[in-house]
């Protein structure tokens, strides 16, 4: 499984990455977490605001920081 965190490296993007890693740890799932900072790659996903999270190639959320429980639901 691949999880992509789309963002420029702002505090919100970093918090989203932390939440994603914590969710993975809590439910003991192994996944590759990738930070995508290239604006052209982000645009390719059609994301209009940051941060965003992509799980398995599908944009799950953008423009806000989902909590750990919400991310766990997407991972299951």
N, C-alpha and C positions, 0 to 999 in steps of 0.2 A: 504494500500500500504506500502511496505517496501523498504527502500533505504539503501543499504549497502555501506559504504566507506571502501575500502580495502587499508590498509597501516600500516606502523609501527609507525605512530605518528610524522612523519617529517613535516616541514613547508608546503610542497606541499600537504600532506594529510589533514592538518588542513585547508588550503585554499579551497580544494575541498569540504570539509564538510561545510564551510561557504557559498560557492557558492550554494550548494544544499539546505541549509536551507533558503537562500535568495530567491531562485527560488520558493520554496514552499510557502513562505510568499507572494511573488509577485502575484502568481496566486491563492492564498487562498486554497491550497490543504493540507489536513491533511495526514501526513505519519509518519511512525516510521523511524528515522534515526539511524542506528546502525554502530558503528565503529568495523571493523573486523581487529584485529592485529595478530591473530594466523596464523603463516606462513603455517601450514598444511591446514587450511580452505581456505587461499588465493590460494594455489596450486590447491585445488579441483576445483576452478573456471577456471583453465587453464590460468591465467593471468601471463604474462611474465615480466611485469614491473609495477611499482607503481608510483603514486596512481591509483586506479581504482574505478569506480562507477558501482554498480549493482542495477537495478531498476526492481522490480517484478521478481527477479531470473535471469534476463538477463544482462550480462555484456554489458554496453553501451560504455564504454571508458576505456582505460588503458594507462599508460605511459605519460599522460599529464593532464593538468587541464582544463576541458571544462569551457567555460564561462557560465554565468547565463542564457543567452538567449538560448544557446544550451540545457542546462538542462531542461529549461521550455518546449522546443519542445518534449523532451523525456517523460515528465510528462503528456502531454496533450493527 
